[in-house]
Amino acid sequence: MTIRFHRVPTLLAAAALLACAGAHAQSSVQAYGLIDVSAGQFQDPGAAKDRTVASGKMSTSYFGFKGTEDLGGGLKANFAIESFLRADGGNAGRFNGDAFWARNAYAGLSGDLGSVTAGRNTTSLFVSTLIFNAFGDSFGFSPSIRHYFTSGTVTGDTGWNNSISYSSPKLGGLSAQLQVAGNDGNVLGRRYGGNVLYFGGAFAGSFAFQKVKEGTTAGTTTWQFGGSYDAGFAKFFGQYGKVANDTTNVDYKLGEVGASVPVGASGKLLAEYGKLSVKNRKTLSLGYDYAFSKRTDGYVVYMNDKLPVVDAGNSFALGIRHKF
């Protein structure tokens, strides 16, 4: 077979396109994120009212990059780097001094036996907490998130530095995650935890556990049960957990109930009530969320947050979230 010279550039171009197609089939990199901005009044118990524009009250704003590479034989390499941001002022991180890639920063491998990642990983306890409450991962309005992670109850952050995380494959609706972390270079010592998740039709449930040391001394030990049931006309949520402070010998008990009720094809009413014992903190959040599209939704929320002795905090906001 003779190839004429004038056809060579065409053949080379076709070969280049096929090579690129093969490369894209074997690996991919994706940029993504979420921007959440709201305006309203934000007030913690006993604190002054803050009437302002705020970022990340319904979902913490962030952006990130993740990718996979097919290594063959069902094995893949994975990575993710994700950074929080404050869209109200254009600042990086959740607060001043926050690490730039504080949401996730890891690399790992995945295959038929599950996945392993090393670096900074989101904790299993945080994942279970956000799944089984009506307001999800909302640090601004979710009673569950606020009671576990912003009330000084659980030691440590929602992500662990110097950690290794294993996620099992799903088996009949069941999956599990295990995590271990060394000293983070600051005040936290060794940490370990995990969860077991079940999703089967209308019912879903979880059990999560973690232990965090402060230096070489005791820290906190946490366990939590969570569940949800989708009855069609409404989805109901419940959580019960205990946080034992091994240093002060104080045990906190946390209970939460909530519901999400569909309104039409695109809206839903949200309600969540939670109580944190010892501190006797009682928090009620009510909201309405409307999906303009798959990527954009708007919401209005009211929250009443009570502690003994001091005046209750009353917050309300109108906001918008956009995923990209």
N, C-alpha and C positions, 0 to 999 in steps of 0.2 A: 504493500500500500504506500502510495506517494502522497506526502502532505505538501501542498503548495505553500510557498513562503507567505503569501498574503493572508492565509488562514491561521498562521501561527499566533498572532496577537489575540485573535478571537478565542482560540483554544486555551491560551494562557489565562485570559480573563475568566473563562469558564472554570478552569481549574482553581483559580484564586477564589472564586465565589464558592465553589464546593468546599474548599479548605476552610473558608470562613464559616460556612454553614456547619461543618463538622466541629469546628472549635466552639461555636455557640451552643451546639447540642451537648457538648461535654462540660461547659462551664458557663456561669452567669454571675453578674454583679448587679445589684439593685439598690437604687437610692429611694428613700421613703421617709415618712414622718407624719407629724400631726401638730396643728396649731390650734390652741384653745384660748379664746379671749372672751372675757365677760366684763360687764359693768354693773355695779350695784353697791350694796353695803355689806361689809365683811367684819364680823365681830366675834372674838372668843369670849368665854365667860369671864366677867370681871374686867374686861379690856374696853378701850374706847372704840367707838364706831369708826370704821375706815371706809369712806365713800370714795370709790376710785375705779379705775379700769385695771383688771387683774389678768394674769396669764395662768393657765393650767389649773383652774379650780375644779373643772369637771374631769379633765384628763391632763396630766402634766405634758406640756408641749415638748417636743423632741424632734430630732432628725437622725438618720442613720444610714449606714451602708452595710449590706450583707451579700455574701456570695457563696457559691458552691462550685466544686470541681469534681467531675466524675473520674475516679481513679481506676475504674474497672472492677469487675467481679462483685458488683453491688456496693462497693465502698466509695464514699464521697468525703471530700474535705470541705469544711464549712468555716466561715468566719462571720463576725458581726462587730461593728463599732457604732455605738449610739450615744448621742449627746443631748442632755436636757437643755432647754433654753427658756428665757422669760420674754415672751413676745411683747409685753407691755412696755419694756424699756430697752429691748434688744440685747439683754445681757445673757451671757452663757451660764449654764448650770441652773440648779434650783435655788441656790442661795450663793452669796459671796463666799469664795473659797471652795466651792464644789469642784470636784475633778471634772475635766472637760468631757471625757468619755465615761460618765458615771452611770449611765443606764445599763449598758452591756459593753464588754470589750473582751472577746474571746476568739479562740480558734479551736477546731476539733475535728473529729471523724464521726461518720454515721454509716450504718449498714443494717443488715437484717437483725442484728442483736441489740440495736438501739444506737444511741449517740453519746459521745463523751466530748465535753468542752472544757477548756482550761483558760483561766484569766479572771475577769470580773463577771459573775453570773447573778441574775435575778434569783432571789431565794424562793424556795418551794412554798414557804409559809405565806409570802406575799401573793404568789400566784393563786393559792387556794382561797385566800381572803378576798381577792378581787373578783374571783369567779362567782362566789356564792353570796353576793349581796346586790341589791337592786341598783346601786350607784357605781358598781364596778370599781375602778382604780382611782376614784375621786378623793384626793386629799382635802379638797375644799368642802365636800358635802357628804361623803359616805361615813356614817357612824362607825362601821367596822374598821375602815382604814384609819380613821382618826383615833379610835380607842386603842388599836394595836400599835400604830406606828408614829403618832404625833403627841401622845399623852405621856411619854416617858415610861411606858409600860414594858415594851420589848426592847432589849439591848441591841444596838446595831442598826444598820441601814437595810433597805429593801434589796440591796445588791451586796455581794461579798467579794472583796478583793482576795487575790491569791487562792482562788478556789478551783476545785474540780467538780464538775456536775455530770451525772449519768442519768439519761432518760431512757426508759425501757420502751420496746415496741408495744403497741396496743394488742391486747389479747382478750377478745370477747367483751370489749368495752372497758377493760381494766388497763391502767398504765401506772407507772411509778417513777419517781425521781429521787435520787440520792445525791447529797452534796457534802463536801468536806472542805474546810479552809484553814490555812495556817495563820500565824500572826500577821495582822495587816500593816504592821509598822507603826501603828498609833497606839490606841489603848486596848484594842480587842485582841484576845488570844485565839486559841483554836475554837473552831465552830463546826458543827455538823448538823444536818437536818435532812428532811425529805418529805414526800407526800405520796399517797396512793389516791388515784382518781378513778371514778367510775362514771361512764356515760352510757346509759341504756334506755333508749326511748324517752319517755317523759321524765324519768327520774335521773338525777345525777348526784354524786356524793363524793366526799373527800375526807381524808384524815391527814393532818400535817403535824410535824414535830420538828423542833429545833432546839439546840443548846448552844449558848454563846458565853464564852468566858471573857472577863475583863482582865487583861494581862494574864497572870498566873492564878488569880483568885476566881471565885465563883462569880457567875453573871446571872443570866436568866435562862430558865427552861420553859418552853412553851409547847402546848399541844392544842389542837383545834379540830373539831368535827364541823363539817359543813354539808349542806344539801340543798337541792332545789327540785321543784316539781312543776312541770308545765301542764296546767289543766286546760289549756286552750284559751279560755276566757281571761286567764291570768297566769303568771308564773310566780311561784312563791319561793322565798329564800329563807334559810335559817342557819345560824352558826352558834356554836357554844365552845368556849375555850377557857384555858387556864394558863396564866403566866406566873411562874414561881421565881421570885427574886431570891437567889441563893445566898446573897450577901446580907440582905436586911431581913430575910425570913418572912417577907410579905407575899401573900398569894393573891393575885388578881383573878377574878372570874368575869368573863365577858360573854354576854348573850345578845344576839341580834336576830330580828325578824323583819322581813320585807316583802314587797310584791311589785311586779311590773305588769300593768294592765294595758293591752292594746287598745288604741282609740283610732278607729278607721284603719286605712291601709298603711299610714306612715307615722302615726303618733303613738305615744305610750305615756301613761301616768306612772310615776315612780313614788314609792313610799318605803322608808326604812326607819326602824327604831332600834336603838341599842343602849345597853346599860353596862357600865364599867364599875365593878364593886370596889370597895375600899375607898376609892376616890368619890364614889357615888355619882359618877358622871352619867347623865341621861341626855341622849341626843335624838332628835326627831328631824328627819329630812323629807320634804315633799317636793315633787317636781313634775314637769312635763317636758318631754323630748320629742321633737318633730324632725323626721328625716326628709330634707329637701331632695337628696339624691343618695347614692350609695356611699359617697365620700363626704357629704356635708350635712350637718344637722344643727338645729338651734334648740335652745333649752331655756327654761325659766325654773328657778329653784328657790325654796325657802327652807331655812334650817334654824331650829331652836336648840341651843346647847346649854345645858344646866350643870352647875357645880354648887355644892353647899356654900352658904355664907355670902358669896359674891353674886352680883347681878347676872342673869342669864345673857348669853350671847345670841343675838338675832341677826341672821344673815339672809340676804336675798340678792339674786343676780339674774341678769338676762345675758345669754352668751351664745357663741357660735363655735363649732368645731369643724375643722377641715382636714381630711386625711389626704396624703399625696404619696 
